[in-house]
Amino acid sequence: MPSKADLTPTLETERLTLRPIDMEADFEGYCAVHSDEESVRYIGGKTLSPEQVWRYMAMVLGHHHARGYAVLSLIEKETGQWVGRVGPWYPHNWPGREVGWAIHPAHTRKGFAKEAGRTCIDYVRDTLGWSDVIHIIEDGNIASVRTAEALGSKHLETVNGLSGTTDAVCHIYGQTF
């Protein structure tokens, strides 16, 4: 297993660079996602203030420090714009090791989640040595269900909320490698 220092990737797809978050460069994009009611509808359901976004980003950096990996910022190569976040996530008491995604409202329906999700699944399998992965999707999030299925994941179970995160019904999709 690689050391934590080896787990800080910069990954690339045809259209995207996936890199660790940068508190200054990515703050505006994170604020745009987390202050948009439609964007947060299925990721906790509550908009966040800039102060809460900053704390969320700090939590992601803490997860990276603790686990050696965390969600990555998506940068569109053509424009240099921050378009979202995708990547590995496994906090305490989570139902499994996850690859999740959230895309900036100006960049949805362009296939970025699928493109980056595929790259992250390959990364967690090939570099982190994971033998399986899940995607936790709140009830009603048809776009994320379609993305999970396009990535090869199947519906595994339905749960009534996630401790400390949401009370909403969630569907867990996943796959074994």
Disulfide bonds with the S-S distance in Angstrom:
none
